Amino acid sequence: MRRRWFELNPDHRAAAALAMEIQRRCIAGSARPDRGPLLRIVFYEVTTPLRPNTLVDITSVYRRKKRAIKRYRSQLKLTDYLEHATALNTLRALTVSGPRYVEAFWCIETPLTNEEIANWLRYGETLTAGH
């Protein structure tokens, strides 16, 4: 079985592809593409763990996140997203010293090729600065 490179949810995959296309077009349409990021894309884990390049201690706001997730009653009938989110946040806390809950993000400041994305997500080569 061939594994999808990004996300299990087709809506999430479509949104990610759209965001990356918008980023590419913003850079291509810029008069000064060398001035830094015009559009930073930030992905976080919902249904699929990702390879992060940014970790944030969310311990102080975890209760607020928990209350927010509980408001999605229809989604919680399908699966216990609260349990899964807590598990991911707890797992991510293992990689840093101190926090109880950590949110993982993958931030992209410049457009990536499909090959660069695949390499990053499968823990291949490290991306250059700015990715």
C-alpha positions as CSV (number, residue, x, y, z in Angstrom):
1,M,0.0,0.0,0.0
2,R,1.4,3.4,-1.0
3,R,1.4,5.9,1.9
4,R,0.2,9.4,1.3
5,W,2.9,11.9,2.0
6,F,1.0,14.4,4.1
7,E,-2.3,13.8,5.7
8,L,-5.0,11.2,6.0
9,N,-7.9,13.6,5.6
10,P,-8.5,14.5,2.0
11,D,-9.9,18.0,3.0
12,H,-6.7,18.7,5.0
13,R,-4.5,17.6,2.0
14,A,-6.5,19.8,-0.3
15,A,-6.2,22.8,2.0
16,A,-2.4,22.2,2.4
17,A,-1.9,22.0,-1.4
18,L,-3.9,25.2,-1.9
19,A,-1.9,27.1,0.8
20,M,1.4,26.0,-0.8
21,E,0.1,27.1,-4.3
22,I,-0.9,30.5,-2.9
23,Q,2.6,30.8,-1.3
24,R,4.3,30.0,-4.6
25,R,2.1,32.5,-6.5
26,C,2.8,35.2,-3.9
27,I,6.6,34.7,-4.2
28,A,6.3,34.6,-8.0
29,G,4.3,37.8,-8.1
30,S,6.6,39.7,-5.8
31,A,8.7,42.5,-7.1
32,R,11.2,41.7,-4.3
33,P,11.2,38.0,-3.5
34,D,14.6,38.3,-1.7
35,R,13.1,40.4,1.1
36,G,12.0,37.4,3.2
37,P,8.8,35.5,3.6
38,L,5.7,37.0,2.1
39,L,3.5,34.2,3.3
40,R,4.5,31.7,6.0
41,I,2.5,28.5,6.1
42,V,2.2,26.7,9.5
43,F,1.0,23.2,9.7
44,Y,0.1,21.4,12.9
45,E,-0.9,17.9,13.9
46,V,-4.6,17.0,13.8
47,T,-4.9,13.4,12.6
48,T,-1.4,12.7,11.4
49,P,1.9,13.3,13.3
50,L,4.3,15.4,11.3
51,R,8.0,16.2,11.4
52,P,8.0,19.6,13.2
53,N,10.6,22.3,13.0
54,T,8.9,24.3,15.7
55,L,7.8,23.2,19.2
56,V,5.7,25.4,21.5
57,D,5.0,24.9,25.2
58,I,1.1,25.0,25.5
59,T,0.9,23.9,29.1
60,S,-0.4,27.3,30.2
61,V,-3.3,27.2,27.6
62,Y,-3.9,23.5,27.5
63,R,-7.2,23.7,29.5
64,R,-8.5,26.3,27.0
65,K,-7.6,24.0,24.1
66,K,-9.4,21.2,25.8
67,R,-12.5,23.2,26.2
68,A,-12.4,24.3,22.6
69,I,-12.1,20.7,21.3
70,K,-15.0,19.7,23.5
71,R,-17.2,22.1,21.6
72,Y,-16.9,20.0,18.4
73,R,-19.5,17.5,19.6
74,S,-20.3,16.2,16.1
75,Q,-16.6,15.4,15.4
76,L,-16.1,13.9,18.8
77,K,-18.9,11.4,18.0
78,L,-16.7,10.1,15.2
79,T,-13.5,9.8,17.2
80,D,-12.0,11.0,20.5
81,Y,-10.0,13.9,19.1
82,L,-9.4,15.2,22.6
83,E,-7.7,11.9,23.6
84,H,-5.6,11.9,20.5
85,A,-4.6,15.6,20.8
86,T,-3.6,15.1,24.4
87,A,-1.5,12.1,23.4
88,L,0.3,14.0,20.7
89,N,0.9,17.0,23.0
90,T,2.1,14.7,25.8
91,L,4.4,12.8,23.4
92,R,5.9,16.1,22.0
93,A,6.7,17.1,25.6
94,L,9.1,14.2,25.8
95,T,11.4,16.0,23.4
96,V,11.9,19.2,25.5
97,S,12.7,19.7,29.1
98,G,10.0,21.0,31.4
99,P,6.6,21.5,29.7
100,R,3.8,19.0,30.2
101,Y,2.1,19.8,26.9
102,V,3.8,20.8,23.6
103,E,2.3,21.6,20.2
104,A,4.3,20.7,17.2
105,F,4.3,22.8,14.0
106,W,5.9,22.6,10.6
107,C,6.6,26.2,9.4
108,I,7.4,26.9,5.7
109,E,8.6,30.3,4.8
110,T,9.6,29.7,1.2
111,P,8.0,27.4,-1.4
112,L,9.2,23.8,-1.5
113,T,9.3,21.3,-4.3
114,N,7.4,18.1,-3.9
115,E,10.8,16.3,-3.5
116,E,11.8,18.7,-0.7
117,I,8.5,18.1,1.0
118,A,8.8,14.3,0.7
119,N,12.4,14.4,2.0
120,W,11.4,16.4,5.0
121,L,8.4,14.3,5.9
122,R,10.2,11.0,5.7
123,Y,13.1,12.4,7.7
124,G,15.4,12.6,4.7
125,E,17.7,15.5,4.1
126,T,17.5,18.6,6.3
127,L,16.1,21.6,4.6
128,T,18.2,24.7,4.1
129,A,17.7,27.9,6.2
130,G,14.3,29.5,5.6
131,H,12.4,26.3,5.2
